[in-house]
Amino acid sequence: MRELELKYGCNPNQKPSRIYMEEGELPIKVLNGKPGYINFLDAFNGWQLVKELKKATGLPAATSFKHVSPAGAAVGLPMSDVEKKIYWVDDMDMEFTPLANAYARARGADRMSSFGDFISLSDVCDVATAKIIKREVSDGVIAPGYEPEALEILKAKKKGNYNVIEIDENYVPKELERKEVFGITFEHFFDNIVTDNKEIPESAKRDLAISMITLKYTQSNSVCYAKGGQAIGIGAGQQSRIHCTRLAGSKADNWWLRQSPQVLGLQFVDGIGRADRDNSIDLYIGEDYMDVLADGAWEKIFKVKPEVFTREEKRAWLDQLEDVALGSDAFFPFGDNIERAHKSGVKYVAEPGGSIRDDNVIETCNKYGMAMAFTGIRLFHH
């Protein structure tokens, strides 16, 4: 098949729309549903991301895409009991495969942004992964294959209209190879350490690789915080780099705050929806906490009215976050980005370098004992 008609273009009024190959066959099969233009942009960008993550780490990978940028990305490391709880999979009585762990992490890191995502999986979708996907609001999935039972589970989503795409894992886009640094093992670029602290352990190199590969497929300017085999905060599409760093940092902070005793102890009313829980937690840990704690509001959400999670308590909990990796798709022009990163537990940094103020950025890293590597590669994506 050299051509495929799409549901519609970038917007519903843009019809007809198609994808096609000038030479050869399309490397994909639509097994269910009728994907649209943005679905395929998310699918193809996400597929490249997870394929590179697996190549760089040797682990199954998953990503959750929204509007052509990842909301989350992760590799298949086991989840702790706390992580299972904050990703809403602690009630699932099953064995979590590496791929299921990867998607639970990718989806769960920023649940507000991943709502209605398009999923990319590096490996054949197994039943455990399909069962997690079944519970979530999602537009579709792309993978190199599907176990028969997993495919049936996915085909039943959205009243039978869920988009399921199979991609040829051996397909190599020749033109993209010429234009992009497609297929790079990023670990090789963490050797040029420019700070006083030269120690970057293997776990941090893995997390730096995850952050930099994620940024390759994130709308620029972009910054990514990573820890424990997953992206925990992605700041995408900002004109100012410090705004990227603040946005991604606030998402990383939220990821950590969701693991605090105050949030883990919240008692939700029976029957509350998953998205409503996510929204309530986001408000509770933010500045608008009275939206869920005011009389007449909290009773609809919680069985017991929670205490205010004070700014001082939040700061004390955030001060326990450490060993976070930070990647940037272009150089940091000022040390203020490092100052902000420090507040979210960053210890390891990778960025291209090349700013006229590199000395100021290095000096700020040294101030906090951070290790920073210059990669020499800018990763703008539009």
ABEGO torsion letter per residue (X at the ends): XABBBBABBABAABOBBBBBBABEBBABBBABEBBBAAAAAAAAAAAAAAAAAAAAAGBBBBBBBBGGBBABBBBBBBBBAAAAAAAGAAABBBBBBAAAAAAAAAAAABAAAABGBBBBBABBBBAAAAAAAAABBBAEBBBAEBBAAAAAAAAABGGGABBBBBBBAABBBAAAAAABBBGBBAAAAAABBABABABBBAAAAAAAAAAAAAAAABBOBBBBBBBGGBBABBBBGBABAAAAAAAAAAAAAAAAAAABAAAAABBBBBGBBAAAAAAAAAAAABAAAAAAABBGAAAAABABBBBBBBAAAAAAAAAABBGBBBBBABBBABAAAAAAAAAAGBABBBBAEGBAAAAAAAAAAAAAGBBBBBAGBBABBX
